[in-house]
């Protein structure tokens, strides 16, 4: 039995029948095999994965290392960047892998100054060369460049070896050094560190002459000098001004006659310059 309300709708006078629920179809979605792995990854590892995927592996590694979040960072030119957190290795940030190099905490790193040659210490290569062997055993490929230039401008005007005698015009004179153009009064520099063993007048044509012993059989001589400012027994450094060029002795004009002697015998200076 129903009744009519004032707005024209019927109201049920008996109990309302129970509504049956609509059947819902169940669909099994494919299981993500990596979901568990993602849930277990630490925040640092997730950042590393993101960096690898976005191609900023090295930049991210540098930024993380700067903040102290990464214990070990490797930055190869084109390889991977590896990170570890709490002592455990994290996944590589880029494709490929880099071998880990383990170093003992007690390992000792020793830098030998003799084995280092820099612009700040140009004598290092020469000292290393002469400490390993006699100057007479040194090959040209090793000696080249170990001596410094005795002049600021090196222009060769007469070669080492047999040449035409500038006084007689005859061929066959053996020239014991190499002549370099230099106006009289030009600064002459020590070609390397060493000790002065001669400073005076050379009676066999060298005029004012300075000889420097560089050790282990290597010597350099500077000839026809107008003057010199060193004395026997004095230690000099590479590049020190030791004299002024001139034309004393058997000379036809202002220049520097420069010699390199190995175990007392003269050799081609260009093999050491």
PyMOL commands that set and color helices and strands:
alter all, ss='L'
color gray80, all
select helices_A, chain A and resi 35-40+43-54+57-67+113-115+124-132+135-137+140-143+269-271
alter helices_A, ss='H'
color red, helices_A
select strands_A, chain A and resi 2-4+10-12+84-85+88-89+156-158+161-164+171-175+178-181+187-189+194-202+207-215+218-228+235-236+241-245+255-262+265-267
alter strands_A, ss='S'
color yellow, strands_A
deselect
rebuild
show_as cartoon
